[in-house]
Every structure is written in structure tokens, then in C-alpha cells.
Amino acid sequence: MALKDQIELYFNQETKTLDRTAALRVFNELKFFLNSGEVRAASKSPKSKSGWTVNDWVKKGIILGFRLGELVDYSEKEQFRFFDKNTYPLKRLTLDHNVRLVPGGSSVRDGAYLAMGVVIMPPAYVNTGAYVDEGTMIDSHALIGSCAQIGKRVHVSAACQVGGVLEPIGAMPVIIEDDVFVGGQCGVYEGTIVRKRAVLAAGVVLTGSSRVFDIPKKKIYTRTKDSPLVIPEGAVVVQGSRRLEKTFAKSNGLSVSAPIIVKYRDEKTDAATALEESLR
């Protein structure tokens, strides 16, 4: 039976009555392929409107691991106490992974994929099911959520929050494509897709309910029933605001934040966001 079918089988059974030994064996096989990057929570799909498709069986397998896990004491010393499910220890990294994990409190959970050349500055956190591709830098105080998909040569700046989306199972995880620059204190949540070479200026927040205003193209981008919010390739996004027009809001001069595409990437933008290979 294929791994996918085995995951579906055990996911649909009650935890108290399933064959725990067999289910753990299947889960650990899934985790092996997640760690190696051979299985992903979302995959590129030219047939999909968004260009990506959700592998919901993978998310089911990750959730199955939480159901099967037991809380254990992972404490190293008396002053360094922590407790977690025994199915999700820290990822076992070695020099052969060619990942630079700088000391200072960062954690990578088992089941996350880190490609060669990834740099993680402290403190940062990469959750299980995440996929981080070659040459990407995850800066200090940054979070890569469960199942988030991060492309090649992405810079996730300090204090960024990249949500994952493990639940609902069928929901698209956050996807940041190749060569994207994510500025400091950005938040990308609820299955947003950021196309390659886009630039998110510091403080930009993108959620499933965001309305993104494209000034150069005179368009408004939103999430639809059939597609998540998608930031176009090469877009330069800043956090702006828009006035509220209803009577009470208007009379009180109220406005809400609004991501705005002010231009598309050019030579000046490339120079401002260029990655320094020496740091990698």
C-alpha cells in the first residue's frame, strides 16, 4: 500500500483503537521524506489556478504524528527545561547538511526540510512540515510556520512571521517563491502566495482578508473561493492605508491598513535587496 493510502487509513481511525506500532512506522516514514524534502505539504502545479496544489494527505500525516505523540521531558539541564511530543523532537542536523545554524536559541523541528546553504540567525524557529530551499536566510526572531513553503534565495528579515497553515487540512499553506525579499516585521498568513522576486517592505501584513491595491496596474487583489491571495511576480509592496467610507468611520476620520503595490521590481530595487553571498 502506498504511503499516502496508509496515512489516510490511520488518520481516519480512532487513536485509541488503531494499531499504534504500525501507525508510528508509517508516520516515521513520512517524516523521513519530509526531512529529505522528497515529500512536501504543497507542490507546484501548472494545472492549478494559483500554480500550487495542497497535498492534504501530508498534512493529515503531520497531524497523525501529534495524535500519536506522548509528552516527554526533553530537558538538557535543570535551567533549560522543555517538554514536547516524542514524535516531534528537534531535527538532527550535521555538517553534511551544509546548513549554518548560528548559536543563540534557534530551533528546527523534526519533519522540516532545510536545503543546502540555508542560514538561520538566532533566535528563530522552523516548524515541522516547512520546506526551506537553497540559499535562504532566516533572520533573528523570525518564524517559519508548519507546512510553509519557502523558495530559493529568499531573505526572511528580522521579526518576520511566516504562518504555515496546518489546519484546515485542505487549506493552502503560505508560499514564498524564489528570490523574494521579506522585510523586517512582516507577517504573511492564511495561505498567501508571494510570487518570485516580489519585495515586501518592512511591516507589510498579508492575510486571507487583505485587499492589495496595485497602483501601476490599477487592480485590487483578494482571496477568492477558488484561489488564495496572490502577490504578483516582482511586485514591490508597502503597508499603506485606505479611508473607511461609512458614516461613522468617515465622520471620525478612520482608516484601515492596506498593502499597496507601488511599483514593480527594477534595477534600483535589485540593488537595494541584493543578497550578500559572503554571508552565506
Backbone torsions as a table, in degrees:
resi	resn	phi	psi	omega
1	MET	NA	135.3	-179.4
2	ALA	-63.7	154.2	-179.5
3	LEU	-56.3	-44.1	179.3
4	LYS	-55.5	-46.4	-178.0
5	ASP	-66.9	-35.4	178.6
6	GLN	-67.9	-40.7	176.6
7	ILE	-60.2	-47.6	179.5
8	GLU	-59.1	-40.9	-178.7
9	LEU	-59.8	-51.3	-175.7
10	TYR	-76.7	-29.9	178.7
11	PHE	-63.0	-35.1	-176.0
12	ASN	-85.1	1.5	178.9
13	GLN	-100.9	156.2	176.1
14	GLU	-69.1	135.6	-177.4
15	THR	-59.9	-35.1	-176.2
16	LYS	-71.9	-23.3	-173.9
17	THR	-111.8	-11.3	-178.4
18	LEU	-72.3	164.6	176.5
19	ASP	-75.9	97.3	-171.9
20	ARG	-61.4	-41.4	-178.7
21	THR	-62.6	-45.7	-179.8
22	ALA	-67.2	-40.8	-179.8
23	ALA	-64.7	-40.9	177.6
24	LEU	-64.7	-36.7	177.9
25	ARG	-62.8	-43.1	178.5
26	VAL	-66.0	-44.1	178.4
27	PHE	-60.8	-44.0	-179.7
28	ASN	-65.9	-30.4	174.6
29	GLU	-66.6	-44.1	176.2
30	LEU	-59.0	-45.8	-177.9
31	LYS	-63.0	-35.1	176.0
32	PHE	-58.6	-45.8	-178.2
33	PHE	-73.8	-29.9	173.4
34	LEU	-65.7	-44.3	-179.9
35	ASN	-62.4	-32.6	-178.7
36	SER	-89.6	-6.9	179.8
37	GLY	80.8	7.4	-178.9
38	GLU	-79.9	-21.7	175.8
39	VAL	-123.8	137.1	-177.3
40	ARG	-132.6	154.4	179.1
41	ALA	-72.6	-20.5	175.4
42	ALA	-146.8	147.0	-176.7
43	SER	-132.3	152.0	175.2
44	LYS	-65.0	137.9	-177.5
45	SER	-146.5	107.1	-180.0
46	PRO	-63.4	-19.8	-179.4
47	LYS	-80.6	-18.5	-178.7
48	SER	-82.7	146.0	179.5
49	LYS	-60.6	-36.7	-179.2
50	SER	-87.2	-10.4	-177.4
51	GLY	87.8	-0.4	-179.7
52	TRP	-136.2	153.0	175.1
53	THR	-131.1	145.8	-179.6
54	VAL	-85.7	131.6	172.2
55	ASN	-94.7	83.6	-171.6
56	ASP	-64.6	-25.5	178.9
57	TRP	-65.9	-30.7	176.7
58	VAL	-66.7	-43.5	177.6
59	LYS	-63.7	-36.9	175.7
60	LYS	-61.8	-41.0	179.3
61	GLY	-64.6	-37.9	177.7
62	ILE	-65.1	-43.7	177.9
63	ILE	-64.9	-38.1	176.6
64	LEU	-57.0	-40.0	178.3
65	GLY	-60.5	-38.3	176.6
66	PHE	-67.0	-40.3	179.8
67	ARG	-64.5	-36.3	-177.6
68	LEU	-81.6	-19.7	-174.2
69	GLY	-73.1	151.8	174.9
70	GLU	-119.5	141.9	-178.5
71	LEU	-69.4	125.3	-179.3
72	VAL	-130.3	163.8	179.8
73	ASP	-91.0	112.6	179.1
74	TYR	-101.9	13.0	-173.5
75	SER	-60.4	138.4	178.0
76	GLU	-90.5	-44.5	179.7
77	LYS	-139.6	172.1	-178.1
78	GLU	-60.9	-30.5	-177.9
79	GLN	-96.5	3.7	180.0
80	PHE	-130.1	79.6	-172.5
81	ARG	-100.7	131.0	169.1
82	PHE	-156.4	153.5	-172.1
83	PHE	-137.8	135.2	-178.2
84	ASP	-155.8	174.8	177.5
85	LYS	-66.4	138.6	-177.8
86	ASN	-71.1	-10.8	175.7
87	THR	-82.1	-10.5	-177.8
88	TYR	-131.9	67.7	173.4
89	PRO	-74.6	-177.7	174.1
90	LEU	-69.1	148.9	178.3
91	LYS	-65.6	136.6	179.8
92	ARG	-87.1	98.7	178.9
93	LEU	-96.7	144.0	174.6
94	THR	-131.0	173.9	177.2
95	LEU	-59.5	-29.2	-178.9
96	ASP	-64.8	-21.5	176.6
97	HIS	-71.0	-21.0	-178.5
98	ASN	55.3	43.3	175.1
99	VAL	-112.5	134.9	179.1
100	ARG	-98.4	105.6	178.2
101	LEU	-106.1	99.2	-173.8
102	VAL	-73.7	135.5	-177.6
103	PRO	-64.4	148.6	176.8
104	GLY	139.3	20.8	170.9
105	GLY	107.0	12.7	177.2
106	SER	-80.0	153.8	178.2
107	SER	-137.7	139.0	173.1
108	VAL	-123.8	121.6	-175.8
109	ARG	-83.2	146.0	177.4
110	ASP	-56.8	140.0	-177.2
111	GLY	97.6	-0.5	173.9
112	ALA	-97.9	145.2	178.8
113	TYR	-105.1	128.2	173.8
114	LEU	-121.3	117.9	179.9
115	ALA	-77.8	169.3	179.0
116	MET	-61.5	140.2	176.6
117	GLY	87.1	1.4	176.2
118	VAL	-70.9	140.5	177.5
119	VAL	-121.1	131.7	178.6
120	ILE	-123.7	116.5	179.7
121	MET	-93.0	148.8	-173.9
122	PRO	-87.5	153.0	-16.6
123	PRO	-86.1	141.2	177.8
124	ALA	-142.8	164.7	-177.3
125	TYR	-141.4	130.8	175.6
126	VAL	-121.0	119.6	-173.7
127	ASN	-89.4	164.7	-177.0
128	THR	-61.0	146.2	-179.5
129	GLY	84.5	-10.9	178.1
130	ALA	-71.6	153.0	178.0
131	TYR	-128.8	118.6	-178.3
132	VAL	-122.0	117.3	-171.6
133	ASP	-88.6	179.2	-169.0
134	GLU	-57.5	139.6	170.8
135	GLY	72.8	9.1	-179.5
136	THR	-82.3	141.7	175.0
137	MET	-110.9	128.2	174.3
138	ILE	-107.9	111.9	-171.3
139	ASP	-85.1	179.3	-174.3
140	SER	-60.3	143.2	177.2
141	HIS	61.8	26.0	179.1
142	ALA	-100.3	150.3	179.3
143	LEU	-123.6	131.1	169.6
144	ILE	-112.4	110.1	-172.0
145	GLY	-74.2	167.9	-178.9
146	SER	-58.7	127.3	177.2
147	CYS	78.0	-2.2	176.4
148	ALA	-60.4	143.3	-178.6
149	GLN	-116.2	115.8	-176.1
150	ILE	-115.3	129.5	-174.5
151	GLY	-81.2	-165.1	-179.4
152	LYS	-79.1	144.8	172.1
153	ARG	55.0	34.5	175.6
154	VAL	-85.9	141.7	171.9
155	HIS	-110.2	111.1	174.9
156	VAL	-97.6	101.8	-170.4
157	SER	-72.3	174.5	-174.7
158	ALA	-57.9	138.6	174.2
159	ALA	68.0	19.4	176.3
160	CYS	-78.6	148.1	175.0
161	GLN	-121.1	109.9	175.9
162	VAL	-106.0	102.5	-178.5
163	GLY	-67.1	155.9	-176.6
164	GLY	-99.6	-58.6	-174.1
165	VAL	83.1	84.5	172.0
166	LEU	-89.9	-34.2	176.6
167	GLU	-128.0	146.5	-4.7
168	PRO	-61.4	154.4	-172.5
169	ILE	-60.0	-39.5	-176.6
170	GLY	-82.4	-1.8	-175.9
171	ALA	-78.5	144.2	178.1
172	MET	-66.9	131.8	172.3
173	PRO	-74.6	167.0	175.6
174	VAL	-65.5	136.1	-179.5
175	ILE	-129.4	124.0	175.4
176	ILE	-115.0	113.1	-174.6
177	GLU	-80.6	-178.7	-172.8
178	ASP	-58.9	145.8	170.1
179	ASP	61.4	26.6	175.8
180	VAL	-85.1	143.1	173.2
181	PHE	-110.2	119.9	179.4
182	VAL	-109.3	110.9	-174.3
183	GLY	-70.9	169.0	-176.9
184	GLY	-57.7	140.5	176.7
185	GLN	61.1	24.9	173.1
186	CYS	-76.9	157.2	172.9
187	GLY	-133.2	124.2	179.1
188	VAL	-123.5	117.2	-169.1
189	TYR	-135.1	170.9	166.2
190	GLU	55.0	47.4	171.3
191	GLY	74.9	16.1	176.9
192	THR	-62.5	140.6	175.4
193	ILE	-111.3	124.4	177.4
194	VAL	-108.9	113.0	-176.3
195	ARG	-68.3	162.3	-174.7
196	LYS	-58.1	146.6	176.4
197	ARG	66.6	8.5	174.9
198	ALA	-71.7	158.2	178.7
199	VAL	-127.0	123.0	173.8
200	LEU	-104.9	113.5	-179.9
201	ALA	-67.4	162.6	-177.7
202	ALA	-53.1	134.0	174.2
203	GLY	86.8	0.1	179.1
204	VAL	-69.3	135.0	177.2
205	VAL	-122.6	125.3	-179.7
206	LEU	-122.9	123.4	178.5
207	THR	-130.4	178.1	178.4
208	GLY	-64.2	-22.2	-179.6
209	SER	-99.5	2.7	-179.0
210	SER	-67.4	143.1	168.7
211	ARG	-111.0	119.1	-175.3
212	VAL	-104.8	124.0	-174.7
213	PHE	-99.4	119.1	-178.1
214	ASP	-99.0	100.8	-177.7
215	ILE	-66.6	-48.7	-178.4
216	PRO	-59.5	-38.8	-175.8
217	LYS	-99.3	-3.1	179.5
218	LYS	54.4	51.1	-179.9
219	LYS	-129.8	161.9	172.6
220	ILE	-124.7	128.1	-179.1
221	TYR	-106.6	133.5	177.9
222	THR	-141.8	165.4	169.8
223	ARG	-73.0	141.7	176.6
224	THR	-119.0	178.4	178.3
225	LYS	-62.1	-32.1	-174.2
226	ASP	-104.2	-6.6	-174.5
227	SER	-150.0	142.4	175.8
228	PRO	-73.6	174.2	172.5
229	LEU	-64.7	129.7	-178.7
230	VAL	-124.0	125.0	174.3
231	ILE	-91.0	124.9	-173.8
232	PRO	-63.9	158.4	178.0
233	GLU	-58.7	132.2	175.0
234	GLY	75.7	2.5	-178.8
235	ALA	-68.2	142.2	174.3
236	VAL	-107.8	112.5	-171.6
237	VAL	-109.7	131.2	173.9
238	VAL	-121.3	160.8	178.0
239	GLN	-90.7	116.8	178.6
240	GLY	-118.9	-150.6	178.2
241	SER	-151.3	161.1	175.0
242	ARG	-137.2	144.3	-178.1
243	ARG	-72.4	147.2	173.3
244	LEU	-94.2	133.3	-169.7
245	GLU	-99.0	-11.2	179.0
246	LYS	-66.4	154.3	-167.4
247	THR	-51.7	-53.9	-176.5
248	PHE	-62.7	-46.2	-178.9
249	ALA	-63.7	-43.0	-178.1
250	LYS	-65.7	-41.5	-178.2
251	SER	-67.9	-22.9	179.1
252	ASN	-102.7	8.2	176.4
253	GLY	63.8	34.9	-175.7
254	LEU	-85.9	151.0	176.3
255	SER	-146.5	165.1	177.0
256	VAL	-123.8	156.6	179.3
257	SER	-67.9	148.6	-178.1
258	ALA	-149.5	121.3	174.6
259	PRO	-66.8	135.5	-176.4
260	ILE	-128.3	129.6	171.8
261	ILE	-86.2	112.2	-175.3
262	VAL	-92.9	-22.4	178.0
263	LYS	-168.8	-179.8	173.7
264	TYR	-115.0	153.8	-169.5
265	ARG	-53.6	135.3	177.8
266	ASP	-136.9	-172.7	-177.3
267	GLU	-61.2	-37.5	179.5
268	LYS	-64.7	-41.8	177.8
269	THR	-64.9	-42.3	179.5
270	ASP	-58.6	-41.7	-179.0
271	ALA	-66.3	-38.2	-177.3
272	ALA	-72.6	-25.2	-176.4
273	THR	-113.1	11.4	-176.9
274	ALA	-60.8	137.9	177.7
275	LEU	-84.5	138.8	177.8
276	GLU	-91.9	108.7	-176.0
277	GLU	-63.3	-25.1	179.7
278	SER	-61.1	-28.6	-179.9
279	LEU	-76.7	-9.9	-179.5
280	ARG	-108.1	NA	NA
